[in-house]
Amino acid sequence: MPLTLITMPSDADLAWAEHEARQQIIDRYIDARTQTEATAVRWDAIEYDRANPLASSLVAELDTYDQLVAA
């Protein structure tokens, strides 16, 4: 039976994957058409923050976006 080596992703690959996941949530928030959609995306951001406690807060980033739009 041949062995298959499992290769771990590089730090750069992991960083890009994290960036993509965050950007998808941000894009969904920006594209939300109703308050219900925006709230659902905020819950996804909360879950992301809970799952990634060492990363910067995604909820805070969404709040910053709200402040920029209101200005």
N, CA, C and O atoms as a GROMACS GRO file, in nm:
protein
  284
    1MET      N    1   0.085  -0.117   0.000
    1MET     CA    2   0.000   0.000   0.000
    1MET      C    3   0.090   0.124   0.000
    1MET      O    4   0.172   0.141   0.090
    2PRO      N    5   0.075   0.212  -0.101
    2PRO     CA    6   0.161   0.330  -0.108
    2PRO      C    7   0.120   0.433  -0.002
    2PRO      O    8   0.003   0.448   0.031
    3LEU      N    9   0.219   0.501   0.049
    3LEU     CA   10   0.194   0.607   0.145
    3LEU      C   11   0.168   0.738   0.074
    3LEU      O   12   0.230   0.769  -0.028
    4THR      N   13   0.077   0.814   0.126
    4THR     CA   14   0.049   0.946   0.072
    4THR      C   15   0.089   1.049   0.177
    4THR      O   16   0.036   1.049   0.288
    5LEU      N   17   0.180   1.136   0.141
    5LEU     CA   18   0.222   1.240   0.234
    5LEU      C   19   0.120   1.352   0.234
    5LEU      O   20   0.073   1.396   0.130
    6ILE      N   21   0.089   1.396   0.351
    6ILE     CA   22  -0.002   1.509   0.366
    6ILE      C   23   0.083   1.634   0.382
    6ILE      O   24   0.163   1.644   0.475
    7THR      N   25   0.066   1.729   0.293
    7THR     CA   26   0.144   1.852   0.301
    7THR      C   27   0.059   1.959   0.369
    7THR      O   28  -0.060   1.974   0.343
    8MET      N   29   0.124   2.030   0.456
    8MET     CA   30   0.056   2.138   0.527
    8MET      C   31   0.065   2.265   0.442
    8MET      O   32   0.166   2.288   0.375
    9PRO      N   33  -0.038   2.347   0.444
    9PRO     CA   34  -0.031   2.472   0.368
    9PRO      C   35   0.073   2.565   0.431
    9PRO      O   36   0.099   2.560   0.551
   10SER      N   37   0.131   2.648   0.348
   10SER     CA   38   0.230   2.743   0.398
   10SER      C   39   0.161   2.853   0.477
   10SER      O   40   0.039   2.869   0.470
   11ASP      N   41   0.240   2.928   0.552
   11ASP     CA   42   0.185   3.041   0.626
   11ASP      C   43   0.119   3.142   0.532
   11ASP      O   44   0.016   3.200   0.564
   12ALA      N   45   0.179   3.161   0.416
   12ALA     CA   46   0.121   3.254   0.318
   12ALA      C   47  -0.014   3.203   0.268
   12ALA      O   48  -0.108   3.281   0.254
   13ASP      N   49  -0.024   3.073   0.242
   13ASP     CA   50  -0.151   3.016   0.197
   13ASP      C   51  -0.258   3.032   0.305
   13ASP      O   52  -0.373   3.064   0.274
   14LEU      N   53  -0.220   3.009   0.430
   14LEU     CA   54  -0.315   3.025   0.540
   14LEU      C   55  -0.360   3.170   0.554
   14LEU      O   56  -0.478   3.197   0.577
   15ALA      N   57  -0.266   3.262   0.539
   15ALA     CA   58  -0.301   3.404   0.549
   15ALA      C   59  -0.397   3.446   0.438
   15ALA      O   60  -0.492   3.520   0.462
   16TRP      N   61  -0.372   3.398   0.316
   16TRP     CA   62  -0.460   3.431   0.205
   16TRP      C   63  -0.599   3.370   0.224
   16TRP      O   64  -0.700   3.432   0.189
   17ALA      N   65  -0.604   3.249   0.279
   17ALA     CA   66  -0.733   3.185   0.305
   17ALA      C   67  -0.811   3.263   0.410
   17ALA      O   68  -0.932   3.282   0.397
   18GLU      N   69  -0.741   3.310   0.514
   18GLU     CA   70  -0.808   3.390   0.617
   18GLU      C   71  -0.858   3.521   0.557
   18GLU      O   72  -0.970   3.564   0.584
   19HIS      N   73  -0.775   3.584   0.475
   19HIS     CA   74  -0.814   3.709   0.411
   19HIS      C   75  -0.939   3.689   0.324
   19HIS      O   76  -1.030   3.772   0.326
   20GLU      N   77  -0.942   3.580   0.249
   20GLU     CA   78  -1.056   3.552   0.161
   20GLU      C   79  -1.183   3.528   0.242
   20GLU      O   80  -1.290   3.576   0.205
   21ALA      N   81  -1.172   3.454   0.352
   21ALA     CA   82  -1.289   3.428   0.436
   21ALA      C   83  -1.343   3.558   0.495
   21ALA      O   84  -1.464   3.581   0.496
   22ARG      N   85  -1.254   3.643   0.542
   22ARG     CA   86  -1.296   3.773   0.598
   22ARG      C   87  -1.360   3.859   0.489
   22ARG      O   88  -1.464   3.922   0.512
   23GLN      N   89  -1.297   3.861   0.372
   23GLN     CA   90  -1.348   3.946   0.263
   23GLN      C   91  -1.486   3.900   0.218
   23GLN      O   92  -1.570   3.984   0.184
   24GLN      N   93  -1.512   3.771   0.217
   24GLN     CA   94  -1.644   3.722   0.180
   24GLN      C   95  -1.751   3.772   0.276
   24GLN      O   96  -1.859   3.811   0.234
   25ILE      N   97  -1.721   3.771   0.405
   25ILE     CA   98  -1.817   3.821   0.504
   25ILE      C   99  -1.838   3.971   0.486
   25ILE      O  100  -1.951   4.019   0.490
   26ILE      N  101  -1.730   4.045   0.466
   26ILE     CA  102  -1.741   4.190   0.446
   26ILE      C  103  -1.823   4.220   0.321
   26ILE      O  104  -1.911   4.306   0.324
   27ASP      N  105  -1.795   4.150   0.212
   27ASP     CA  106  -1.870   4.172   0.087
   27ASP      C  107  -2.018   4.142   0.105
   27ASP      O  108  -2.103   4.215   0.054
   28ARG      N  109  -2.049   4.034   0.177
   28ARG     CA  110  -2.190   4.001   0.202
   28ARG      C  111  -2.257   4.110   0.285
   28ARG      O  112  -2.374   4.141   0.263
   29TYR      N  113  -2.184   4.168   0.379
   29TYR     CA  114  -2.239   4.276   0.462
   29TYR      C  115  -2.265   4.400   0.377
   29TYR      O  116  -2.370   4.463   0.389
   30ILE      N  117  -2.170   4.434   0.293
   30ILE     CA  118  -2.186   4.551   0.206
   30ILE      C  119  -2.303   4.531   0.110
   30ILE      O  120  -2.377   4.625   0.081
   31ASP      N  121  -2.321   4.409   0.061
   31ASP     CA  122  -2.426   4.380  -0.037
   31ASP      C  123  -2.562   4.353   0.025
   31ASP      O  124  -2.661   4.338  -0.047
   32ALA      N  125  -2.569   4.347   0.159
   32ALA     CA  126  -2.698   4.319   0.225
   32ALA      C  127  -2.800   4.427   0.188
   32ALA      O  128  -2.770   4.546   0.193
   33ARG      N  129  -2.919   4.383   0.151
   33ARG     CA  130  -3.024   4.475   0.107
   33ARG      C  131  -3.125   4.506   0.217
   33ARG      O  132  -3.198   4.605   0.209
   34THR      N  133  -3.130   4.421   0.318
   34THR     CA  134  -3.225   4.442   0.426
   34THR      C  135  -3.151   4.434   0.560
   34THR      O  136  -3.040   4.384   0.568
   35GLN      N  137  -3.217   4.486   0.662
   35GLN     CA  138  -3.160   4.480   0.796
   35GLN      C  139  -3.144   4.334   0.840
   35GLN      O  140  -3.050   4.300   0.911
   36THR      N  141  -3.238   4.249   0.799
   36THR     CA  142  -3.231   4.108   0.835
   36THR      C  143  -3.108   4.042   0.774
   36THR      O  144  -3.039   3.964   0.841
   37GLU      N  145  -3.079   4.072   0.648
   37GLU     CA  146  -2.959   4.017   0.583
   37GLU      C  147  -2.832   4.067   0.653
   37GLU      O  148  -2.740   3.989   0.679
   38ALA      N  149  -2.828   4.196   0.684
   38ALA     CA  150  -2.711   4.253   0.751
   38ALA      C  151  -2.691   4.191   0.888
   38ALA      O  152  -2.578   4.163   0.928
   39THR      N  153  -2.799   4.168   0.960
   39THR     CA  154  -2.790   4.107   1.092
   39THR      C  155  -2.738   3.964   1.083
   39THR      O  156  -2.656   3.923   1.164
   40ALA      N  157  -2.785   3.890   0.984
   40ALA     CA  158  -2.737   3.752   0.965
   40ALA      C  159  -2.587   3.750   0.938
   40ALA      O  160  -2.515   3.664   0.989
   41VAL      N  161  -2.540   3.844   0.858
   41VAL     CA  162  -2.397   3.850   0.827
   41VAL      C  163  -2.319   3.891   0.952
   41VAL      O  164  -2.209   3.840   0.974
   42ARG      N  165  -2.374   3.981   1.032
   42ARG     CA  166  -2.307   4.020   1.157
   42ARG      C  167  -2.291   3.899   1.250
   42ARG      O  168  -2.189   3.885   1.317
   43TRP      N  169  -2.393   3.813   1.253
   43TRP     CA  170  -2.380   3.691   1.334
   43TRP      C  171  -2.269   3.601   1.281
   43TRP      O  172  -2.197   3.538   1.359
   44ASP      N  173  -2.254   3.596   1.149
   44ASP     CA  174  -2.142   3.520   1.091
   44ASP      C  175  -2.009   3.581   1.134
   44ASP      O  176  -1.913   3.509   1.162
   45ALA      N  177  -2.003   3.713   1.137
   45ALA     CA  178  -1.881   3.782   1.180
   45ALA      C  179  -1.851   3.753   1.327
   45ALA      O  180  -1.736   3.735   1.366
   46ILE      N  181  -1.955   3.750   1.409
   46ILE     CA  182  -1.938   3.717   1.551
   46ILE      C  183  -1.882   3.576   1.566
   46ILE      O  184  -1.789   3.553   1.644
   47GLU      N  185  -1.938   3.482   1.491
   47GLU     CA  186  -1.888   3.344   1.495
   47GLU      C  187  -1.743   3.336   1.447
   47GLU      O  188  -1.663   3.262   1.503
   48TYR      N  189  -1.711   3.412   1.343
   48TYR     CA  190  -1.573   3.415   1.293
   48TYR      C  191  -1.480   3.465   1.404
   48TYR      O  192  -1.375   3.406   1.428
   49ASP      N  193  -1.519   3.574   1.470
   49ASP     CA  194  -1.436   3.629   1.577
   49ASP      C  195  -1.418   3.528   1.691
   49ASP      O  196  -1.308   3.516   1.745
   50ARG      N  197  -1.523   3.457   1.726
   50ARG     CA  198  -1.513   3.357   1.832
   50ARG      C  199  -1.420   3.242   1.791
   50ARG      O  200  -1.347   3.189   1.875
   51ALA      N  201  -1.423   3.205   1.665
   51ALA     CA  202  -1.340   3.094   1.617
   51ALA      C  203  -1.195   3.137   1.595
   51ALA      O  204  -1.105   3.053   1.588
   52ASN      N  205  -1.171   3.267   1.585
   52ASN     CA  206  -1.037   3.319   1.557
   52ASN      C  207  -1.001   3.428   1.656
   52ASN      O  208  -0.989   3.544   1.618
   53PRO      N  209  -0.983   3.392   1.784
   53PRO     CA  210  -0.962   3.495   1.887
   53PRO      C  211  -0.831   3.573   1.872
   53PRO      O  212  -0.818   3.681   1.929
   54LEU      N  213  -0.736   3.521   1.798
   54LEU     CA  214  -0.609   3.592   1.782
   54LEU      C  215  -0.610   3.689   1.664
   54LEU      O  216  -0.520   3.771   1.650
   55ALA      N  217  -0.712   3.681   1.580
   55ALA     CA  218  -0.724   3.771   1.465
   55ALA      C  219  -0.792   3.901   1.508
   55ALA      O  220  -0.859   3.905   1.611
   56SER      N  221  -0.772   4.006   1.430
   56SER     CA  222  -0.842   4.131   1.460
   56SER      C  223  -0.992   4.109   1.443
   56SER      O  224  -1.036   4.024   1.366
   57SER      N  225  -1.069   4.188   1.516
   57SER     CA  226  -1.214   4.169   1.519
   57SER      C  227  -1.278   4.204   1.385
   57SER      O  228  -1.263   4.315   1.334
   58LEU      N  229  -1.349   4.109   1.330
   58LEU     CA  230  -1.422   4.133   1.206
   58LEU      C  231  -1.546   4.218   1.233
   58LEU      O  232  -1.584   4.300   1.149
   59VAL      N  233  -1.608   4.201   1.349
   59VAL     CA  234  -1.724   4.284   1.385
   59VAL      C  235  -1.682   4.430   1.393
   59VAL      O  236  -1.755   4.518   1.346
   60ALA      N  237  -1.567   4.458   1.451
   60ALA     CA  238  -1.517   4.595   1.459
   60ALA      C  239  -1.493   4.651   1.319
   60ALA      O  240  -1.517   4.769   1.295
   61GLU      N  241  -1.447   4.567   1.228
   61GLU     CA  242  -1.426   4.612   1.090
   61GLU      C  243  -1.559   4.646   1.024
   61GLU      O  244  -1.568   4.744   0.950
   62LEU      N  245  -1.662   4.566   1.050
   62LEU     CA  246  -1.795   4.598   0.996
   62LEU      C  247  -1.846   4.728   1.056
   62LEU      O  248  -1.909   4.808   0.986
   63ASP      N  249  -1.821   4.750   1.184
   63ASP     CA  250  -1.862   4.876   1.248
   63ASP      C  251  -1.792   4.995   1.184
   63ASP      O  252  -1.854   5.100   1.165
   64THR      N  253  -1.665   4.979   1.152
   64THR     CA  254  -1.590   5.086   1.085
   64THR      C  255  -1.651   5.116   0.949
   64THR      O  256  -1.663   5.232   0.910
   65TYR      N  257  -1.691   5.011   0.878
   65TYR     CA  258  -1.755   5.032   0.747
   65TYR      C  259  -1.885   5.112   0.764
   65TYR      O  260  -1.913   5.202   0.685
   66ASP      N  261  -1.963   5.079   0.868
   66ASP     CA  262  -2.089   5.151   0.894
   66ASP      C  263  -2.061   5.299   0.919
   66ASP      O  264  -2.135   5.385   0.871
   67GLN      N  265  -1.955   5.329   0.992
   67GLN     CA  266  -1.922   5.469   1.023
   67GLN      C  267  -1.878   5.542   0.896
   67GLN      O  268  -1.911   5.660   0.880
   68LEU      N  269  -1.807   5.476   0.808
   68LEU     CA  270  -1.764   5.539   0.683
   68LEU      C  271  -1.883   5.570   0.593
   68LEU      O  272  -1.886   5.675   0.529
   69VAL      N  273  -1.980   5.480   0.589
   69VAL     CA  274  -2.098   5.500   0.505
   69VAL      C  275  -2.184   5.614   0.560
   69VAL      O  276  -2.240   5.691   0.483
   70ALA      N  277  -2.193   5.623   0.692
   70ALA     CA  278  -2.276   5.726   0.754
   70ALA      C  279  -2.218   5.866   0.738
   70ALA      O  280  -2.291   5.965   0.744
   71ALA      N  281  -2.087   5.875   0.716
   71ALA     CA  282  -2.021   6.006   0.706
   71ALA      C  283  -2.053   6.075   0.576
   71ALA      O  284  -2.005   6.186   0.552
   0.00000   0.00000   0.00000
